[in-house]
Amino acid sequence: SDAELAEILSKAGLDTAKPIVTMCNGGTQASLLGLAVAKANKKFRLFNGSLREVAQRAPLLISEK
């Protein structure tokens, strides 16, 4: 359910007070996570690129968390 998804995302440490951007290496996982975020009634943005691109452009944006 939408409420269960919201609880799972909250337990995973998702801070909904901050902008949510999903990304991955190929797009599939980021899209699936974005769907879960949207179903939990949260807004998000999907980064149309990959972690490899972020690592090259702005490596300090990548967290080990």
C-alpha positions as CSV (number, residue, x, y, z in Angstrom):
1,S,0.0,0.0,0.0
2,D,1.0,3.6,-0.3
3,A,1.3,4.0,3.5
4,E,3.5,0.9,3.7
5,L,5.8,2.4,1.0
6,A,6.0,5.6,2.9
7,E,7.0,3.7,6.1
8,I,9.7,1.7,4.3
9,L,11.2,4.9,2.7
10,S,11.1,6.6,6.1
11,K,12.8,3.6,7.8
12,A,15.5,3.7,5.0
13,G,16.3,7.2,6.1
14,L,14.7,9.2,3.3
15,D,14.5,12.8,4.3
16,T,11.4,14.1,2.6
17,A,12.2,17.7,3.7
18,K,15.0,17.6,1.2
19,P,14.7,17.3,-2.6
20,I,14.6,13.7,-3.7
21,V,16.6,12.7,-6.8
22,T,16.8,9.1,-7.9
23,M,19.7,7.8,-10.1
24,C,21.5,4.5,-10.8
25,N,23.8,3.1,-13.3
26,G,21.3,2.3,-16.0
27,G,18.0,3.9,-15.2
28,T,15.8,0.9,-14.3
29,Q,16.5,1.0,-10.5
30,A,16.1,4.8,-10.4
31,S,12.8,4.6,-12.2
32,L,11.5,1.8,-9.8
33,L,12.6,3.8,-6.8
34,G,10.9,6.9,-8.3
35,L,7.7,5.0,-8.6
36,A,7.8,4.0,-5.0
37,V,8.5,7.6,-3.9
38,A,5.6,8.8,-6.0
39,K,3.3,6.1,-4.6
40,A,4.2,7.4,-1.2
41,N,2.9,10.8,-2.3
42,K,6.3,12.4,-2.4
43,K,7.7,14.4,-5.3
44,F,11.0,13.4,-6.9
45,R,13.2,14.0,-9.8
46,L,14.9,11.3,-11.9
47,F,18.4,12.1,-13.0
48,N,18.7,11.3,-16.7
49,G,22.2,10.0,-16.5
50,S,24.3,7.6,-14.4
51,L,26.3,7.5,-11.3
52,R,29.4,7.3,-13.5
53,E,28.5,10.7,-15.0
54,V,28.0,12.2,-11.6
55,A,31.3,10.8,-10.4
56,Q,33.0,12.6,-13.3
57,R,31.2,15.9,-13.0
58,A,30.7,16.3,-9.3
59,P,32.2,13.5,-7.2
60,L,31.5,15.2,-3.9
61,L,27.8,14.8,-4.5
62,I,28.1,11.0,-4.1
63,S,27.6,9.7,-0.5
64,E,28.5,6.4,0.9
65,K,25.3,6.4,2.9
